[in-house]
Amino acid sequence: MPTSDSYQDYLIEALKDKIHAAAYLTAHLEDDEPEAGLLELGLSNVFEALGEPNMSADEAKLHLEKLDGLLSQNGMATIYALANWLKVLGLKLSVAVAEEEGGEESSVSAVELVEVGNV
């Protein structure tokens, strides 16, 4: 009988590619109707793929505790804390020009205007 991998195993394997992980998190952040807990789940999945294999058990535990703490924060400090949390995983937050209405992209839509946590 053929075996099949679980979706979670497939997802974690796919998220080991940093480009895929960045696109996955971008999709969560750009959701027009975000559901409570989905961003946290997405960040946890990316951590499982990129961070956990490269950290000791103690480091991994501390990094997840930081995620819990920063997601419970309010205000501007939260975005900087998230940027620093992602930086440990080899990712960064950036701002880009949104697509124009009608699906057409502006000529500078791929330009990163601001990079947070990359000082």
Buried (B, 14 or more C-beta within 10 A) or exposed (E): EEEEEEEEEEBBEEBEEBEBBBEBBBEBEEEEEEEEEEBEEBBBBBBBBBBBEEBEEEEBEEBBEBBEEBBEEEEEEBBBBBBBBBBBBEBBBBEBBEEEEEEEEEEEEEEEEEEBBEE
